[in-house]
Structure formats: C-alpha cells, structure tokens
Amino acid sequence: MGDMNEEFGLRVNKPFHILTKLGAKGEHRYLDLIKNQMVIKTPNGYKSQTWTFDSVTKTIRSAKNKYSFDIQGSGEANGMQVYATNSRWW
C-alpha cells in the first residue's frame, strides 16, 4: 500500500482527503459523497470524505462505497459525476 504511481502522481490505495479553500478564513472543507452526490462539507471523520487511488481502474474511489468520480464531459464541463467503478479509463 502506498506505492507511488508516477504517471498520475498519487499513492496507490493510500487514504486521503480532497480539500477546498471554501469556508471561513483559514478553514478548509472536504469533498464528501452523500447519496451518490458530491458535496462540500466540514471535516467530520466519515468514510464518505476519504478517497483512495485505484491503480487497476486508474480512478479515485470513495472509501465508503468504492464509487468513483470524474468531471462531466471528459473534463470539459463544470459538474462532477459519481458512478460504479468499472475497468475503463479514458
């Protein structure tokens, strides 16, 4: 666990949080997965705020339910989408 994937610059299967700069001065919020919707929440210690990089599917997956996310329109849109992880990566 934790081997570096040089192509993506992420450690394999090592838990991490995705931080935002939203919130009060100096306070960060976490990307959270609630009912398969991406939201921004204050840190709460729930698995829904923990993510890992899967080197097989080459996706970032939720520690809560193993769903992955990406940016809609192959990165060309503003929204994010959550889906059951498959073996494809574009």
PyMOL commands that set and color helices and strands:
alter all, ss='L'
color gray80, all
select helices_A, chain A and resi 47-49+73-75
alter helices_A, ss='H'
color red, helices_A
select strands_A, chain A and resi 4-5+10-11+19-20+29-34+37-41+51-54+59-62+67-71+80-84
alter strands_A, ss='S'
color yellow, strands_A
deselect
rebuild
show_as cartoon
